[in-house]
């Protein structure tokens, strides 16, 4: 345990003093007078919590007991939904009340009535999680799983040819059709339900590489073909190839950017969050800094870049460390500092692992998670993983879940969460000063321009930003200053059409860049 943290008993003995001296988190919410601080639970759907209305009632009551204001509820486990009205098939998980019961609708109704936000948690790159195929014939696994071929085979492949790991089949973020299917499914949840946010899990390349310095995934036929087309190379790159790593990382970033702007189309107020990886030591303890962390190098997830660009509203970082181990305590503190100091244009929430720690250790981690850094920065709040397993004791003795959850609530509300708080505002959405653009590069007669370079140049300052189209010809720019811009696509050899246009960016709006149409010649 970190030496600067007080013991559980010392905290209990000094509650009044701690509350009196505590620095307020955030600022007062203008509409409620409450301070702003995110507080919540991750609610996984592998355990009880949303299977029937009675479980939801208990979940909401337990959340209110810690003065929570947000629930991150797992509704998308394996390209399905714990809901009845989305582009994904309804879950076939056992124990869930049958339709017409709608788990997501029930959570929204009860949580909103109690003043809690609901963020729909979706696993964004898991196609299926069982050796037994889905019962539902409409599930994407049947047409795009292990029996599919070519571009119809959406699954990721490791360099050694393995595709199924721990009974899981992963979607390849470099497969354009898989990405578009997931984007539409995620958008349909936001379109059909009164959610407050979408939370992306597994927005990265898989684990299960034999090294921690790079990823061994991304070897599907479609992925390699697109990489070769983008680079002009004809070889199959090695897993540690720097150009291949950058290209794969860019595929995940493009996926995130597309979700962000699609959600803006559906409802500009919806918060996009994600479960950020914090494996191992933080950048301060990693030789080479952030780019050498397992987050960036091994699973190819650049959440610092996403926050800086503005394509992610909130990083709910999975800062899962055992406080009882000296090395992991250091890791926790390093990532906590980095999270607070690297929020870019957006925000971060520190998410400790309750299931790895005792109640005393979780309270100590919560205090550290919310403390200011040496630079004076703070994350916007705390989310505990998980509601089902509120302490390490529950892992070995599940009968202790309610008692441990209640004890955790008593400790948190006696110390850190004594008063209710409002979920922090997103001024970039509520009071926007910038706008967004998107477009699509299509060929006459069918087809698109994949990985074409699109440059956006300000006509007033000359500043420019470059993006590449994805495998569907789509491209997007987020957080662009208002004004007039010149948009230009670099056409590949053998393609002609209108490569240049002007476009107006308006604050808070999503504009369309109209380039082309294009055609091939020769």
C-alpha positions in Angstrom: 0.0 0.0 0.0 1.2 3.5 -0.8 2.8 4.9 2.3 1.1 8.3 2.1 -2.4 6.8 2.5 -4.0 6.7 5.9 -5.3 3.5 7.3 -9.0 2.6 7.2 -9.2 3.2 11.0 -7.4 6.6 10.7 -9.8 7.7 8.1 -12.8 6.7 10.2 -11.4 8.7 13.1 -10.8 11.8 11.1 -13.9 12.0 9.0 -15.1 15.5 10.2 -11.6 17.0 9.7 -11.2 15.4 6.3 -14.5 16.7 5.1 -13.8 20.2 6.4 -10.4 20.3 4.7 -11.2 18.5 1.5 -10.8 20.5 -1.7 -14.1 20.5 -3.6 -14.2 18.4 -6.8 -15.1 20.3 -9.9 -17.4 23.2 -9.9 -21.0 23.8 -8.8 -23.6 22.6 -11.3 -25.5 25.8 -12.3 -28.9 24.1 -12.5 -28.7 22.1 -9.2 -26.2 23.9 -7.0 -24.4 20.5 -6.6 -20.7 20.0 -7.1 -19.8 18.2 -10.2 -18.1 14.8 -9.8 -18.7 11.6 -11.7 -19.5 8.7 -9.4 -20.6 5.3 -10.6 -20.4 1.5 -10.9 -19.6 -0.6 -13.9 -22.5 -3.1 -14.0 -21.5 -6.2 -15.9 -24.2 -8.5 -17.4 -22.4 -11.7 -16.6 -23.7 -11.3 -13.1 -27.1 -10.5 -11.7 -28.1 -6.8 -11.8 -30.3 -6.2 -14.8 -31.9 -9.6 -15.5 -35.3 -8.6 -14.2 -37.1 -5.6 -12.7 -36.4 -6.6 -9.1 -32.7 -6.7 -9.8 -32.8 -3.3 -11.4 -34.6 -1.9 -8.4 -31.9 -3.2 -6.1 -29.1 -2.0 -8.4 -30.6 1.6 -8.4 -31.0 1.5 -4.6 -27.4 0.3 -4.1 -26.1 3.0 -6.4 -28.0 5.7 -4.6 -26.5 4.4 -1.3 -23.0 5.5 -2.4 -24.4 8.8 -3.8 -23.6 7.6 -7.3 -24.9 9.5 -10.3 -23.9 7.2 -13.2 -24.3 3.6 -14.1 -22.2 2.0 -16.8 -24.3 -0.9 -17.7 -23.1 -3.7 -20.0 -25.8 -4.2 -22.7 -23.5 -5.3 -25.6 -21.5 -8.4 -24.7 -20.9 -10.2 -28.0 -22.4 -8.3 -30.9 -25.8 -8.6 -29.2 -27.9 -6.4 -26.8 -29.6 -6.7 -23.5 -32.4 -4.8 -25.1 -35.3 -5.4 -27.5 -34.9 -2.5 -30.0 -31.5 -2.2 -31.7 -29.8 -3.4 -34.8 -28.1 -6.1 -32.7 -30.0 -9.3 -31.9 -31.4 -9.6 -28.4 -29.1 -11.4 -25.9 -29.5 -15.2 -25.5 -27.9 -15.1 -22.0 -29.5 -17.3 -19.5 -31.4 -16.0 -16.5 -32.7 -12.9 -18.2 -36.5 -12.5 -18.2 -37.9 -13.1 -21.7 -39.3 -10.4 -23.9 -41.3 -8.2 -23.6 -39.0 -7.5 -20.7 -36.4 -5.0 -22.0 -33.3 -4.8 -19.6 -32.0 -1.5 -21.0 -35.4 0.1 -21.0 -36.0 -1.0 -17.4 -32.6 0.4 -16.2 -33.3 3.7 -17.9 -36.7 4.1 -16.4 -35.7 3.3 -12.9 -32.3 5.0 -13.0 -33.6 8.2 -14.5 -36.4 8.3 -11.9 -33.8 8.2 -9.2 -31.5 10.8 -10.8 -28.9 8.4 -12.2 -27.4 8.6 -15.7 -27.3 5.4 -17.8 -24.3 4.7 -20.1 -24.8 1.7 -22.4 -21.6 -0.4 -22.3 -20.8 -2.2 -25.5 -18.0 -4.5 -26.3 -16.9 -3.1 -29.6 -14.6 -5.8 -31.0 -16.0 -9.1 -29.6 -18.0 -11.0 -32.2 -18.8 -14.1 -30.0 -17.7 -15.6 -26.7 -18.5 -19.3 -26.9 -17.5 -22.4 -28.8 -21.2 -23.0 -29.4 -22.6 -20.8 -32.1 -25.4 -18.3 -31.3 -29.0 -19.7 -31.4 -30.3 -16.6 -33.2 -29.8 -17.1 -36.9 -29.5 -13.4 -37.5 -26.4 -13.1 -35.3 -23.5 -11.7 -37.3 -21.4 -14.7 -36.3 -23.2 -17.0 -38.7 -22.4 -15.0 -41.8 -19.1 -13.4 -40.7 -17.5 -15.9 -38.3 -15.2 -18.9 -38.7 -17.1 -20.2 -41.8 -16.9 -17.0 -43.8 -14.3 -16.2 -46.4 -12.7 -13.0 -47.8 -14.0 -9.7 -46.7 -17.1 -11.4 -45.3 -14.9 -13.0 -42.6 -14.9 -10.2 -40.0 -12.7 -11.9 -37.4 -9.3 -10.9 -36.3 -6.4 -13.3 -36.8 -3.1 -13.7 -34.9 0.2 -14.0 -36.8 0.3 -17.7 -36.1 -3.1 -18.2 -37.6 -5.1 -18.5 -34.4 -8.5 -16.8 -34.3 -10.2 -18.2 -31.2 -8.7 -17.3 -27.9 -10.3 -18.2 -24.5 -13.4 -19.1 -26.5 -13.6 -15.6 -27.9 -13.8 -14.6 -31.5 -12.7 -10.9 -32.1 -13.8 -8.5 -34.8 -11.0 -7.0 -36.8 -11.1 -3.2 -36.6 -9.4 -3.1 -40.0 -12.5 -4.8 -41.6 -14.7 -1.9 -43.0 -17.9 -3.9 -43.0 -17.4 -5.1 -39.4 -16.8 -1.5 -38.4 -19.9 -0.2 -40.2 -22.0 -2.9 -38.7 -20.9 -2.0 -35.2 -21.2 1.7 -35.7 -24.8 1.3 -36.9 -25.6 -1.1 -34.0 -24.2 1.4 -31.4 -26.0 4.3 -33.1 -29.3 2.3 -33.0 -29.1 2.0 -29.2 -28.6 5.8 -28.9 -31.4 6.3 -31.4 -34.0 4.0 -29.8 -33.3 4.5 -26.1 -33.0 7.6 -23.8 -29.5 6.8 -22.8 -27.0 9.4 -21.5 -24.0 7.8 -23.1 -22.3 5.0 -24.9 -19.4 3.3 -23.3 -16.9 1.4 -25.5 -15.1 -1.6 -24.1 -12.5 -3.6 -26.1 -11.9 -0.7 -28.4 -8.5 -2.0 -29.3 -6.6 -5.0 -30.6 -6.9 -8.2 -28.5 -4.7 -9.4 -25.7 -3.1 -12.8 -26.1 0.1 -11.7 -27.7 3.3 -13.5 -26.6 5.0 -10.1 -26.1 4.2 -6.8 -24.4 6.0 -4.6 -26.9 3.7 -5.0 -29.9 0.6 -6.7 -31.1 0.6 -10.0 -32.9 -3.0 -9.5 -34.2 -4.2 -7.9 -37.4 -3.5 -10.7 -39.9 -6.9 -11.3 -41.4 -6.9 -11.4 -45.2 -8.7 -8.1 -45.4 -6.4 -6.4 -43.0 -3.2 -7.4 -44.8 -4.7 -6.5 -48.2 -5.7 -3.0 -47.0 -2.3 -2.4 -45.4 -0.5 -3.4 -48.6 -2.8 -1.1 -50.6 -2.1 1.8 -48.3 1.6 1.4 -48.2 2.5 -0.1 -51.6 4.2 -2.9 -49.8 3.9 -6.5 -51.0 5.2 -8.4 -48.0 3.3 -9.6 -44.9 4.7 -7.4 -42.1 6.2 -8.7 -38.9 4.1 -8.1 -35.8 6.7 -5.5 -34.5 6.9 -3.7 -37.8 6.5 0.0 -36.9 4.6 1.0 -40.0 2.2 -1.9 -39.5 1.7 -1.0 -35.8 1.0 2.6 -36.7 -1.5 1.5 -39.4 -3.4 -0.8 -37.1 -3.5 1.8 -34.4 -5.0 4.2 -37.0 -7.7 1.7 -37.8 -8.9 1.8 -34.2 -8.7 5.6 -34.1 -10.8 5.8 -37.3 -13.4 3.5 -35.8 -13.6 5.7 -32.7 -13.9 8.9 -34.8 -16.7 7.3 -36.9 -18.7 6.4 -33.8 -18.2 9.9 -32.3 -19.6 11.6 -35.4 -22.4 9.0 -35.9 -23.6 9.6 -32.3 -23.5 13.4 -33.0 -25.9 12.7 -35.9 -28.2 10.8 -33.6 -28.0 13.0 -30.5 -25.3 15.6 -30.0 -25.7 15.4 -26.2 -24.8 11.7 -25.8 -21.5 11.2 -24.0 -19.1 8.8 -25.7 -16.8 7.1 -23.1 -14.5 4.2 -23.2 -12.7 1.8 -20.9 -9.1 2.7 -21.2 -6.3 0.3 -20.8 -3.7 0.9 -18.1 -1.6 -2.3 -18.2 1.7 -2.3 -16.3 3.6 0.8 -15.3 2.5 4.2 -16.4 4.5 6.3 -18.9 6.5 7.7 -16.0 7.8 4.2 -15.2 8.1 3.0 -18.8 11.3 3.6 -20.7 10.2 5.5 -23.8 7.1 7.0 -22.3 3.5 6.7 -23.4 4.4 5.3 -26.8 6.1 2.4 -25.2 3.4 1.5 -22.7 1.4 -1.6 -23.2 -1.7 0.5 -23.9 -0.2 2.2 -27.0 2.3 -0.5 -28.2 0.7 -3.9 -27.3 -3.1 -3.4 -27.7 -2.8 -0.3 -30.0 -5.1 1.9 -28.1 -4.2 5.6 -28.2 -6.7 7.1 -25.8 -4.4 10.0 -25.0 -4.6 10.9 -28.7 -8.3 10.5 -28.8 -8.8 12.9 -25.9 -6.5 15.4 -27.5 -8.3 15.2 -30.8 -11.7 15.4 -29.2 -13.1 12.1 -30.5 -13.7 10.7 -27.0 -15.6 12.6 -24.4 -14.5 10.6 -21.4 -11.9 7.9 -20.7 -13.1 5.7 -17.9 -9.8 4.1 -17.3 -9.6 0.6 -16.0 -6.9 1.3 -13.4 -7.1 -2.3 -12.1 -4.3 -2.8 -9.5 -3.9 -4.5 -6.2 -3.1 -2.0 -3.5 -1.5 -4.8 -1.4 1.3 -5.2 -3.9 4.0 -2.6 -3.8 4.6 -2.7 -7.6 1.0 -2.4 -8.5 0.5 0.4 -6.0 3.1 2.3 -7.9 1.4 1.5 -11.2 -1.9 2.7 -9.8 -0.4 6.0 -8.7 1.5 6.5 -12.0 -1.6 6.0 -14.1 -3.7 8.1 -11.8 -1.3 11.0 -12.3 -1.1 10.5 -16.0 -4.9 10.3 -16.3 -5.4 13.6 -14.6 -2.6 15.4 -16.5 -3.5 14.1 -19.9 -7.2 14.8 -20.5 -6.7 16.8 -23.6 -9.8 18.6 -24.8 -12.1 16.2 -22.9 -12.1 14.3 -19.5 -11.1 11.2 -17.7 -12.5 9.1 -14.8 -10.3 6.9 -12.7 -11.7 3.3 -12.4 -10.2 1.2 -9.7 -10.8 -2.6 -9.4 -12.9 -3.2 -6.3 -12.7 -6.9 -6.9 -8.9 -7.0 -6.4 -8.9 -5.1 -3.1 -10.2 -5.0 0.4 -12.6 -2.3 1.5 -9.8 -0.5 3.2 -7.6 -0.6 0.1 -10.5 0.5 -2.2 -11.2 3.5 -0.1 -7.4 4.4 -0.1 -7.4 4.0 -3.9 -10.5 6.2 -4.3 -8.9 8.9 -2.3 -5.7 8.7 -4.4 -7.8 8.5 -7.6 -9.5 11.8 -6.9 -6.6 13.7 -5.4 -5.0 16.6 -7.4 -1.7 16.0 -9.1 1.5 18.1 -8.5 0.3 20.1 -11.5 -3.1 20.7 -9.8 -5.1 18.6 -12.2 -7.9 16.1 -11.3 -9.9 13.5 -13.1 -13.6 14.2 -13.1 -14.5 11.3 -11.0 -14.5 7.6 -10.0 -16.1 4.4 -11.2 -15.7 1.1 -9.4 -15.4 -2.3 -11.0 -17.7 -3.8 -10.2 -21.2 -3.6 -8.8 -21.3 -7.4 -8.7 -18.0 -7.9 -6.9 -17.4 -4.9 -4.6 -14.3 -6.4 -2.9 -11.8 -9.2 -3.2 -13.6 -11.1 -0.4 -16.6 -11.5 -2.7 -14.5 -13.4 -5.3 -13.9 -16.2 -2.9 -17.2 -15.9 -1.0 -20.1 -14.5 -3.2 -22.5 -14.7 -0.2 -20.7 -11.6 1.2 -21.6 -9.4 -1.8 -24.4 -7.4 -0.2 -22.6 -6.9 3.1 -19.4 -5.8 1.4 -21.3 -3.5 -1.0 -23.1 -1.9 2.0 -19.9 -1.5 3.9 -18.2 0.1 0.9 -21.1 2.5 0.6 -20.8 3.4 4.3 -17.1 4.1 3.9 -17.4 6.1 0.7 -20.3 8.3 1.9 -18.7 8.9 5.3 -15.6 10.2 3.5 -15.4 11.1 -0.2 -19.1 11.0 -1.3 -20.8 12.6 1.7 -23.0 14.8 -0.4 -24.7 14.2 -3.7 -23.0 15.4 -6.9 -24.0 16.1 -10.4 -22.4 14.4 -13.4 -19.8 16.9 -14.8 -21.0 19.0 -17.7 -19.4 18.6 -21.2 -19.0 22.3 -22.2 -17.8 21.2 -25.7 -21.3 19.8 -26.2 -23.5 22.1 -24.0 -21.7 25.3 -25.1 -19.8 24.3 -28.2 -17.2 26.7 -29.8 -16.2 24.3 -32.6 -17.8 22.1 -35.3 -17.4 18.9 -37.1 -17.2 17.7 -40.7 -17.6 14.4 -42.5 -17.8 13.1 -46.0 -17.6 10.0 -48.3 -15.5 9.4 -51.3 -17.5 7.3 -53.8 -16.9 6.0 -57.2 -19.4 6.1 -60.0 -20.8 2.7 -60.6 -20.0 1.5 -57.1 -16.9 1.4 -55.0 -15.2 3.9 -52.8 -11.8 5.5 -52.3 -10.2 3.6 -49.4 -7.4 5.3 -47.4 -7.3 8.4 -49.6 -5.7 11.4 -48.0 -8.1 14.3 -47.3 -6.6 17.7 -46.3 -8.7 20.4 -44.6 -7.1 23.9 -44.9 -8.3 27.0 -43.2 -8.9 29.9 -45.7 -8.1 32.4 -42.9 -5.0 31.0 -41.3 -3.7 28.4 -43.7 -3.6 25.8 -41.0 -4.3 22.3 -42.2 -5.3 18.9 -40.9 -5.0 15.6 -42.7 -7.3 12.6 -42.4 -7.6 9.4 -44.4 -10.8 7.8 -45.6 -11.7 4.4 -44.2 -12.7 1.2 -46.0 -16.1 2.6 -46.7 -14.8 5.8 -48.2 -15.8 7.8 -45.1 -13.7 10.5 -43.4 -14.3 12.9 -40.6 -12.9 15.9 -38.8 -13.7 16.7 -35.2 -13.4 19.9 -33.2 -12.7 22.2 -36.1 -12.7 26.0 -35.5 -15.6 27.8 -37.2 -14.9 29.4 -40.6 -14.4 28.6 -44.2 -12.1 25.7 -45.3 -10.7 24.2 -48.5 -11.1 20.4 -48.5 -9.0 18.5 -51.0 -8.5 14.8 -51.6 -5.3 13.4 -53.0 -6.5 11.2 -55.8 -4.8 7.9 -56.6 -3.5 7.2 -60.1 -6.2 6.3 -62.5 -9.0 8.1 -60.6 -10.5 11.4 -61.8 -13.2 13.7 -60.5 -13.7 16.8 -58.4 -11.0 16.7 -55.8 -11.5 20.2 -54.2 -14.4 22.0 -52.6 -15.0 24.7 -49.9 -17.0 24.1 -46.8 -18.3 26.2 -43.9 -17.8 25.0 -40.3 -20.3 26.2 -37.8 -20.0 25.8 -34.0 -21.9 22.8 -32.7 -22.9 21.6 -36.1 -21.8 18.6 -38.2 -21.3 19.6 -41.8 -20.8 17.6 -44.9 -17.8 17.7 -47.3 -18.9 17.0 -50.8 -16.1 15.8 -53.0 -16.5 13.9 -56.2 -18.1 11.8 -57.5 -15.0 10.0 -58.9 -14.4 7.5 -61.6 -11.6 5.3 -62.8 -9.9 5.8 -66.1 -7.6 3.7 -68.2 
